């Protein structure tokens, strides 16, 4: 984990949610150089939740950060 943080220049707690929101789990894992299973484990350890949402045509969703 530490080597990925050093390579990316950001703490994983901030980096992972951004990447997963932009790219999805598989592509985020690829960009970080780890497997999707490893990324999922890291997210579990850091308390980062991953939810999939299905939207009908014309529906939107807004994601807000608390704090």
C-alpha positions as CSV (number, residue, x, y, z in Angstrom):
1,X,0.0,0.0,0.0
2,X,2.8,2.4,0.9
3,X,4.6,1.9,-2.4
4,X,1.4,2.7,-4.3
5,X,0.9,5.9,-2.2
6,X,4.5,7.0,-2.9
7,X,4.2,6.3,-6.6
8,X,0.8,8.1,-6.9
9,X,1.8,10.9,-4.6
10,X,-1.5,10.8,-2.6
11,X,-2.9,8.9,0.3
12,X,-4.9,5.9,-0.7
13,X,-7.8,7.1,1.4
14,X,-8.2,10.0,-1.0
15,X,-7.0,8.4,-4.2
16,X,-9.0,5.2,-4.2
17,X,-12.5,6.7,-4.0
18,X,-11.7,9.2,-6.8
19,X,-10.3,6.5,-9.1
20,X,-13.1,4.0,-8.4
21,X,-15.7,6.7,-9.1
22,X,-14.1,7.7,-12.3
23,X,-12.9,4.4,-13.7
24,X,-14.7,1.6,-11.8
25,X,-13.1,-1.1,-9.7
26,X,-11.3,-3.1,-12.4
27,X,-9.8,-0.1,-14.2
28,X,-8.9,1.6,-11.0
29,X,-7.1,-1.6,-9.8
30,X,-5.2,-1.8,-13.1
31,X,-4.1,1.9,-12.8
32,X,-2.8,1.2,-9.3
33,X,-1.0,-2.0,-10.4
34,X,-3.0,-4.4,-8.2
35,X,-5.8,-6.9,-8.7
36,X,-9.4,-6.0,-8.2
37,X,-9.4,-8.4,-5.2
38,X,-6.5,-6.5,-3.6
39,X,-8.2,-3.2,-4.2
40,X,-11.4,-4.5,-2.7
41,X,-9.4,-5.7,0.4
42,X,-7.7,-2.3,0.7
43,X,-11.1,-0.6,0.5
44,X,-12.5,-2.9,3.2
45,X,-9.5,-2.1,5.5
46,X,-9.9,1.7,4.9
47,X,-13.7,1.6,5.4
48,X,-14.4,2.8,1.9
49,X,-17.8,1.5,0.7
50,X,-18.5,0.6,-3.0
51,X,-22.1,0.7,-4.2
52,X,-23.4,0.0,-7.6
53,X,-26.6,1.8,-8.7
54,X,-28.8,1.1,-11.7
55,X,-30.5,4.2,-13.2
56,X,-33.4,4.3,-15.6
57,X,-33.1,6.5,-18.7
58,X,-33.2,10.2,-17.6
59,X,-32.4,9.5,-14.0
60,X,-29.4,11.0,-12.3
61,X,-27.6,10.5,-9.0
62,X,-25.6,12.9,-6.9
63,X,-22.7,11.7,-4.6
64,X,-21.8,13.9,-1.7
65,X,-18.9,13.7,0.8
66,X,-19.7,14.3,4.4
67,X,-17.5,16.6,6.4
